[in-house]
C-alpha cells in the first residue's frame, strides 16, 4: 500500500522528531546490560527521515539506515550532509524483508512500529532472520511495537502538534479496528499542516500487523537467529517476560539478542567506520 505521508518527508520529520536523548540514554543502558562488547556500529531498518541517523553520531556511533521510500532517503541523506556526519551515517535503499548484511553491526533498532508494515508471518520471520545475521553474535535488535488491545480501540487516538521554522503539523493517529482473525490493525492518520499560512490536510488509512505477545515471541524464535531477552516499558522500566502484555501498556521495547554462531563473520557490505 502506498502512503502519501511517506512521500512528504519534511512534514513527517516535523511530526515525528522530538528530543531523542532519553531514548539514547536508555539504549546506552541496554548496551551495558546485554552486549558483551563495545557497540560501535548500528543498523536501522525503516529509517525514515533519519532522526536516529542524525542523533547517534553525536554520541560517537556509526549508523546505517535503510528505507524503501526514495523521498525519505533523499531527505535523510541531505540532512546527514548538512550536519557534516557523512563518515558516521548513511541512508541506503532497502526492504525489511530482503535487506542483507553479514555480521556487520553491533546493534539494530526498529522504532515506533515500523516493523508492523510486515504483515505476514513469513515476511516477519525472514526479516528477523536477516537482521539476526546482520548482527555480530551477542548483539541486540531493539524493536519498538504495541500489542493488541484488551478493550475496544479508540478511533480518536493520540493528537500532538509539532512546530519548526514556521511550519505547524498537528497529527492524530488512531486505531479504527483490530481484526484478530486476520491479525491486522486498521489505523487512520490525519495531519493538519500550516505551512507558512498555507493549509494542507492529509487523511489516510494504514494497515499494520496486529501483534500478540506470545505470537511475537514465537516469530522471533522461528527466525533461528534471535531470541527475546527483555521487554521494557515506555518509561524504560523492565517488564518481566512472563507478564501479560497488551496494547494498553503502549509501545514497548523488545530486546532481541543475536544468537547465530559461526566460524567466521564476513563483511561483504560496507558500513560507516567509527
PyMOL commands that set and color helices and strands:
alter all, ss='L'
color gray80, all
select helices_A, chain A and resi 4-7+9-16+21-34+51-59+70-83+114-117+121-134+213-222+247-249
alter helices_A, ss='H'
color red, helices_A
select strands_A, chain A and resi 41-45+62-67+89-93+105-110+135-145+158-164+167-179+184-195+198-209+226-232+238-239+252-258
alter strands_A, ss='S'
color yellow, strands_A
deselect
rebuild
show_as cartoon
